Structure formats: C-alpha cells, structure tokens
Amino acid sequence: MSASGGTRAIVAALAANLAIAAAKFVAFLFSGSSSMLAESVHSLADSGNQGLLLLGGKKAQREATPQHPFGYGRERYIYAFLVSIVLFSVGGMFAIYEGYEKISHPHPIEAWYWPVGVLLFAIIAESFSFRTAIKEANQIRGGLSWTAFVRRAKAPELPVVLLEDFGALIGLVLALGGVGLALLTGNGVWDGIGTLCIGILLILIALVLAAETKSLLLGESAGVEDVRKIEAAVVDGETVTGLIHMRTLHLGPEELLVAAKIAVQHDDTAAEVAHAINAAEERIRAAVPIARVIYLEPDIYSEKAAAEGDDPAKTPGGTGH
C-alpha cells in the first residue's frame, strides 16, 4: 500500500469526523436525542482512531535498533488493533448503554430540525470521506473484491478507514431512521432502538477489525503473487538449480523477510556459492522490492533425502513453502 495514499484517506476521515462530532453534539444539546449523543461519541471515537493510525505510521518510521533489529514496521499493526478496541469500548458499548437507557426511559425529541439537519450534513461529509478511501484503495486493490482486499491487505490503514466510514454511513442511516420514527410516532423508544442498533453495528465492525489486525500481529506471509515472483526469481538454472523450501514474513506492511534453502551445484567453490547467493538476492529484490531482509542457505539437492524425509520443509530436496 502507498503510505501517502493511506495518509490522505486518514486525514480526510479525521477532518470529516471532527466536524461531524461537533455538529452532532450540538444537535444532541438542542434535541435530547440519544441517537445523536451515540453518534457524536461514535464520531469522536473515529477521530481518535484516525489519530492512532497517524501516530502508528509515524512511530513505524523509526530506524532499527540493536534491541529491535528488524525495525518498527509492526507499530502500524499495533495501533490498528488499538483502533478496534476503542471502537468496541468507546463507540459500541457506550451506544448500547445509551440505547438501553433511552428504551427504559423514553422521552420525545425536541427541536427535531437539529438532529435531522445534522444527520443529513453528516451523511454528505462521511460520503466524501468514504469516497476518498475508496479512491485510494482502488489504486492498489487490483482485481480483488472488497472483502478479499480487507482480508489480504498487509497495510492496515485503508481497510480500517474503509470499515469505519462504511459503519459510520450505516450508523447515520440507523440514527436517521430512529429519529424519524420517534418523530412520526411520538414515541422516543424508537430513538433508543436506533441507538442500540448503532452500538451493535460498531461492535461487529470492531470484531472484524480485531480479527484482521490480530492475524497481522501474529505475522503473515507474503501474498500468493509475491511468493510466486520470489520463487521464479531465486532459481536461475545454473548457479541456483532449485528452491528446496522457503519462508516469508511481513516485518511491516512494506518490509518483507525472506528465508530460503536453495540448491547449488555439488562441485561449486565457496566463492561461486557466495556469488550465486548475492545474485539470487538481487533478483528477489528486483522482483519484489519490499523483500528487504533476505537469508539464503545453500544446500545440495538430494532426491533420496527428499524421498526419505518425514518433513519435506526441512529435508534437502523437499517442496515445503
């Protein structure tokens, strides 16, 4: 993912959410609508989340240290995971509590034009933010569906902003529906029901984000396409005759570790093997530029050892990846 593209989407979402949060809170003060209070807290939580994403991106740029020799690229995953926690606790749980309170103690909405006007303004503002995130994501999404993009993206910022903006738009529609039904029926319970639905929606989105960022924190391999490119680049058929097995790991969204055992000729000299390894590393970096940390171990291919080994991934000549 382009870091600048992710930053543009985050800044657009942050600007929209700060303006929307202020407008929603003013509407709550004038109308007493619980949906508006829940939505204002939702927008404040989203603003804080975008701040977390920007902070994570900044911290991830720090240089590697002896204590953290592979750098700080995973800071972006940690802060994205914190986003899911904030969305669950501050946004979702607060909205459920507020909805329960309003259903238990309903009261009519006053100055209806405030919540309706603010909700319409918020839908327009969130739509512009969502449009920016979609535009940035389309530049790197390729032929993936939106579900596949969210699940496979190694950079967390765009999937987080996309899900937040999508949830915000659905939440605004729910809030507008709750306020509208409360006004039409004169029963404030509908406002509470709309608030409750917003809380459930936010918790579901938070759980999806938590699951995806947890996978990134645990350590994901390179994508299928990058793995194929690396496999094709390693072997030249002369100095490197085969790939015995390989492991890849994302040290961050834009930094990949590659560790592989490669087959070389049995009569190669040490100098020839060293040259073969250096040439293979150059080919890998040319094919997949984010492959910045590469460890290649030379070995002699043995069909017999491969056939007799219990674990192909650890056996010379095996095919594990």
N, C-alpha and C positions, 0 to 999 in steps of 0.2 A: 504494500500500500504506500502511496505517496504520503509522506508525513505532512507536507504542506496541504494536501487535499483534506486530510483528516482534521488539520487545524482549522481550515476555513469552515468546515461543517460545524466544528465545536464552537467557534466564535459566533457564527450565525445563530446557532441554537441558544447560546448564552445571552446574546443581545435580545433575542425574542422572548426568552423566558423571564428575564429581569423586568422587561416592560409589561409582560402579561401578568406576572406575580403582583406587581404594584396595582395594576388595574383591577385584578380580581379581589384584592384585599379591600380596596375602596368600595367595590360593589358589595362585598360582604358587610361592611360597616353600615351602608345605607339600606340594605335589604334584609339582613339577618339570615341569608340563605346558607345552609350548611354545605350545600354543593359548592358554593363559591369559596367558602373557607377551605374545604378539602382541596379544591383546585388551586387556590393560592399557595397552600402548603406544598402541593404537588409541583407547582412551577418553581417554588423556592428550592425544593429538593433537587429538581432537574438542574437549576442554576449551580447549586453546589456540586452536583455530579460533573458538570462540564468543567468547573474549576478543578476538580480532582483529576480529570483527564488531561487538562493542560499541565497541571503540576507533575503528573506521572511522565508526560512526554519530556518535560524539562529535566527531571531527575534522570531519565534514561540516557541522556546525552553525556553523562559524566564518563570520564576516561576510566579504563580498567585500573585496578589497584592490586597489590600483592595479595590482599585479603579476598578480593573479588576479581580474579584474573580473567574471567570471561566478560567483564563489564556489567552494566546495569540495565541491559535491554529489557529484562523482565519486570522492571519497575512499572512499565505500562500495563502489564497484566495484573499486577497487584492493585493498582489504582482503579482499574476497570472492575475488579472484584469488589472493591470498596463501594463502587457505584451501585452494584446490585444490593449490597447491604443497606445503603442509605435509602434506595428506592423502596426496599421491603419495609424497613422500620419507620422511617420518617414519612414516606408517602403512603404506602399501603396500609399499615397498621393504624396510622392516625385517621385515614379516611374511613376505615371500618368502624373505629371507635366513634367518630363524629356521626356516621350514618346511624349507628345503633342508638346514640343519644337522641338524634332527631326523630327517629321512628318511635322511640319510647316517649318523647315529649315534643310532639309536633306543634308548630306554630306557623301561621300564614306568612307568606313572603311579602315584605313591604317594598315599595318603590321598585316595582317589577322591571321597569325600563333599565335600571342599573345592571342587574345580572344578565339580562338578555343582550343588552348592548355590548357589555364587556365580553360575553361569550362569543358573540359574532366577531368582534375585533380579534379575540384570541385565536379563533379558528383561522382567520386570514393570516395572522402573524405566524402561527405554527405551520401553516401550509407553505409559506415562503421558506421557513427553516427546513421543513421536510423536503421541499423541492431541491434545496441546496445539497442536502445529504444524499439524495437520490442521484443528482447530477455528478457528485464526486465519486459515489460508489460505482456508477455506470462506467467510469473510466477504467476501472480495474476488475469489474465483475466478469467480463467476458461473456461466455455462454451459460454461466451458472444461473440457476433460479435464485430468487431472493432467499429462500430457505437454505439452499446449499451455500450461498455466499455467507450468510450469518454463521453457519456451522463450520465452514472451512477457512474463513478469513484468519490470518495469523496476526494481523494488526487489529486490536480491539476497538479502536475509537469509532470508526464508521458504523460497525454493527450496533454499538451502544447507542450512538446518536439516532440511528435509524429506528431502533426499537423504542427509544424514549419518545421520539417525535410521533411515531405511529401510535403509541399508547396515549400520548397527550391529545392527539386528534380524536381518538375514540373516546377518551375521558371527557373531552369537551362536548361531544355529541351526547354522551350519557348525562352530563350535567344539564345541558340544554333541555333534554327530554324530561329530566326530573323536575326542573324549574317550570317548564311548560305545563306538565301535568298537574303540578301543585297549583299553578295559577288557574288552569281550566276547571279543576275540581274543587278548589278552595281547601284542599287537604294537604297540609305540609308533610304528611307521611311520604308522599311521592318524592319530595326533595331529599328525604333521608334515604329512600331506596336508591335514588340516583347516586348519592354519596357512597352508599355501600357497594354498588356495582363498580364505582371508580376504584375503591380500595381493593376489591378482588382482582380487577384488571391489573393494577400496579403490582400486586404480589405475584401474579402469574408471569408478568414480564420480568420481574426481579429474579424469579426462579430460573427462567430461561437464561438470563444473563449470567447468573451464578454458575449454572452447569457448563456453559461455554467457556467462561473465563477460568473455571477450575481445571478444565482439560488443558488450556494453555499453560497454566501454572505448573501442572504436573510435567509438562514437556511433550510437545507434539513433534512428529517427524515432518520432513519436507512434504509438500504436496506431491501427488502422483506424477504430475507433469515434470516437476523439478527432479524427482527421483529418476525418471527415465532419461532426462538430459544428462544427469551426472553419470549414470551407468554407461551411456553412449560415449561420454567424454573420457572416461577412465581408460578404456581399452583402445590401444592403437594397433594391436595385432602383431607388433614387432617387439618392442621392449616390454610392454604390458600385454600379456596374452589372454588375460581373463580377470573377471571380478569374482573373488571367492565368496565374500559376504560384505555387507555394508550396513552401517547405522547412520541415521541423520537425526539432528535435534535442533530445534529453534532455540537459540540463546536469547532471542528477542524477535520482534516482528520482521526486522530487516537484517538479521545476522543468523547464519546457519552453520552448525558444526557438522562436519562430515568425517566419519571414521570408517576405514575400509581395509580389508586384506586383499591384496592384489597378487595375481600370479605373474611371475617373471621367469625368464629362461634359466635353466639349472646351471648353465655354464657362464652366466653373466658375472663380470667382475663387480666389486663393490662400487667402483666409480660409475659403471654402467647402470647399476641398480639405482644409485643416487640420482643420476641424470634422468632415469625413467620416472622416478617419483616426482622430481621437480617439474618435468614436462607434463605429467598427469595432473598435478595441482594447477598448472597454468590452464590446461584445457578445461578443468572443472570450473575455475573462476570465470573463464570466458563464457562458458555455457550458462552458469548460474552465478551472477555477480554477488549475490548475498552469501555465498559459501565462502566465508572469510576465515574460518578455522578448520583446517584440513589435516588429518592424520592418516597417512597411508603406511601400512605394514606389508613388506614384500614377503612372499612365500612361494614355495614350489608346488605347482598344481600336481595332485596325485589322485587319479581316478580310483585307485584301490582304496586309499584312505577315505575318500569321499563316500565310497560304497559301503565301507565297513563302519563309518562313524555313526554314533547314535544321534548326534545333533549336527545336522548339516551346517548350521550357522557357525559352528566352532571347528569344523573339520576342513582341512585343505581340500579345495575342490568342491565344497558344498555350495548350495544355492540360496542360503538364507539371506534375507534382506532386512 
